């Protein structure tokens, strides 16, 4: 039974790879990490990748803000760190991201804002290796600091959804209101020049070792605007992973793997009782998946 399941998904020991073993130009699921200074446009690029490549966007910042707004136990612990412009402790972030990776319903995903330290990267590597979903591309966004500061001063967000607006180049249709829900927009508490300076210094101190850790799959993209940078990202995805916008390779989430295993097991049991009657087998399998 296990042999049949592994044949169905074409899993073998050669496909349990570390992030640096993924060959270039092979068609692969997109498992991407975005790295960049605060305000460098990770959220904007993530939205475009969601739209054009159908990936799940896992943003540590959005997840933290949602937990803070909902006053969950994790959110209450993280709230003061965020307000002061400090990094949230590793144990809180690792717990949050691990939970999201286990439950995400799409095996094509991108991470935004995590990991930021070597210890976080090592914890992430361990989780991804267990899930057989190693990173295969790391994009480092390089935007001039004066451009980033102006973006931050002009930035407004819709906290429940994480949608980001900028008064300079992506303003809401109605000033102060979210385009989708009509709810009020908010300023992030860390969107000030003082907090930005703290976060920028922290980013520079941590970015070099983190980029060294992922050096085999890191690509640097440069520009002043998101429109300049996005085509570079798309080109790297196409060239390195063999994937065109609008068409992702078939991939399975952990939840779907469990479901397929249950179906395979049920089908094998059904065949024991009904022989080659495929209609009865199908009926049992469908019932098991509901």
N, C-alpha and C positions, 0 to 999 in steps of 0.2 A: 504493500500500500504506500509506504513512504517512498519506495522506488518509483512508483507511478507518479506520485505527486512531484518529486524532484524532476522527473522527465517532463511533466506538464509545464513547469516554470523554467526548465533548463538551468537548474542550479547545479553547480559542481564546485569542487574545491578550488578550481582555477578562477572562479568568479567571486570568491571572497577576497576582495582586494582592499588595500589601504588607499588613501586618497591619491598618493603619488604614483600608484600603479596603473591608473586608468589610461589606456592608450589614446593618443590623439586621433581624431578623424573617425572614431568608431561611434555608431549610433548608440547613445546612452541616455538614460533618464537625466534630467537636469537637476543637479544638487549643487546649488550655488551659494557662496558666501559673499556678501557685499561689505567692504571695509572702506571707511572714509571719515574725515573730520566731522564733528557735529555740524549739521547744516549743509553738508556737501551734496545732498540730493539723493540719499539712499531711498527715502520714501517715494520720491517721484520716479526713480528708475525701477523700483519694485513694482509700482502700479503698472508701468508700461510692460514689464515682463509678465505680470499676471495676465494682462489683457492679450498680449501677443503670443505667449507661450503656455498659458494655462497653468502656471505654477501656483502652489500655495505659498503665501507670504507670511513668514514667521518673524515678526518684529519684536525684539525684546522690549523696546521702548513702548510700543503700543500695548503689549501684554501687561507691562508694569502699570501703565496709566489706567488701563481698564481695571486692574486689581485694586489700584489706589481709589479710583472712583467708586467701585463697589464695596470698598472697605473690607476686603477679604483679609484673612490673617496675614498672608504674604504682603498684601498691599499696605497694611498698617505698618509692617516692619520696614518696608522700602520707602515710605512716604518722605521721611525726613532726609534721607540720603539724596533723593531726587530734588527736593526743594533747595538743598544746599549746593547742588551741582556736583555732588560726590558720586562715585561709582557704588552701585549696590553690591553688597558682598557676594562672593562667588557661590556660596551654598544656596542662597535664595535664587539666583539666576539659573544655576544648573538645574535645580529642582523644577523651575518654571519651564525651561526649554525641553528637558527630558519628557515632561508630561505632554507638551505639545507635539513632540516628534512621535511619541507613541500613539497619539490619538488622531493625528492629521490623516484625512481621508484621501490624500493625494501624494504619491511617492515622488512626484516632481515638485521640488520646493526650493525656496531660497531663504537664507537666514540674513537678518538685518540687525546689526547692533550686538551680536553675540557670535563667537567669543571675542573678548577684548584683551585677554591676558593668556599667557602660556598655560597656566593651570586650567583655565576655562577651556582652552583648545584641547588639552589632553583629555579632560572630562568628556568633551564633545566627541573626540575621536573614539573613545571607548564605547560611548552610546551608539555611534553610527556603525562601528564594526559589528556590534551585537545585532543591529538591525539590518546588516548587509546593505547599507546605504552610504558608502563613503563619499565625501566631498569630491567633486571632479572639476570644479572651477572656483577660483577666488578672484573677484574683481576689486581692485584698489582705485577708488575715485580720487583724483587729484585736482582740486579746485583752489584758486588763490584765496588766501585768508580774508582779504578785504571784501571779496565777492561774497564769501560765506557769511560774514558779519552782517552785511546789508540784507541778505536773505533772511537771516534770523530775526532782524528787527521788523521785517515785513511779513513774517509768518504767522498764520492763524490756523487752528486745527478744530476739527469736530471730534471731541474726545471719544464718544461711544464707538465710532467707526474707525477712527484714526485717519480720516481724510484730511489732507494738508492743502492749504491755500496760501498763495503769496500775492500780496498787493501789487507787486511789480510785474509779474508775468502769468500768474494763474489766480486772478481774483475770483471770489464768489460772485454769482450772477446778481444776488442781492447783498449789498454790503452788510457784513456781520452775521450772515445766515448760511447754513449748510445748503448746498445745491439740491441734495437728495431729500432730506427730512425737513428743511426749513428751520431747524433748531439753531440756537445761538452758537457762534464760534467762540473759542477761548484762546487766550495766550498761554503758552506753556510757562510754568513758573521759572524755568531755567533759561528762557529766551531773553536774557539781558546781557549787555557787554561784559559785566563783571563775571557772571557765571560762565559765559562763553570762554573767557580767558582761562578760567580754571579748567574747564573741560578740554580746551585745546591743548594746554600743557600736559594734561593727563594722557590725551590721545597720542601726542608725539612721543612721550616716554614709553608707551606700550606698543606702538604700531610697528616699530622696527623688528623686535624679536618675534612678534606674531607673524609678520610677513615672511621672516626667515623660516619660521616653522612650516609655512605652506608654500615655500619658494617654488616647488616644482609645478604648481598649478596657479600661481599668481600672475595676473595680467594688470598692468597699469594703464589707466585711461585718463586723458587730460582734456580739460576744457573749462570755459567760463560759465557755460549754460548746460542744462540738461539736454537740450536739442543737439548740442555739439557732442556730448558724451554718449548718448544712447546708441547711435549707429555703431560706435566702436564696440559696445557691449554685445549688440546683436551679431556683429560680424564674428566675434570670438566664439559665441555659442554655436553659430553655424559651422565655422571652420574646425573647432575642436571637438564638438559633440555630434556633428553630422545631422543637426536638427534644424528644420526650417520653421519660421514663425507660423503658428497656426497648426502645427503638426508635431505632437510629442510622441516619442517611442512608447510602446505599451509598457506600463510599469504597475506594480501592485503595492498597495499600502499593507501594513501589518493586519489591519482589520479585514481587508479583502483576502489575504492569504489564509487567515483563520477560516473564513467562510468557504473558500475553495477546498481547504483540507476537510472541512466538515462534509461538504458535498461529495468529495472523493471517497471518504470513508463510508458515507451512507450508500453511495452507489455500489461499492464493493460488497457491503452487507446485503443490499437488495438483490444483487446477482446471485448470491448464495441461495436465496429462496425462490427466485422467479426465473432462474436460468437466463435465457437470452431475450426475455420479453422487455424490450427497450422502453415501451410506453409505461410499464409499471415502475421501472427503474427511475425514469424521469420524474414520475409523480412523487416517488419517495424523496428524491433529491430536492425538488422544488419545495416540498413540505418541510424539509430540514432547514432550508435557508430562510424560511419565513419565521 
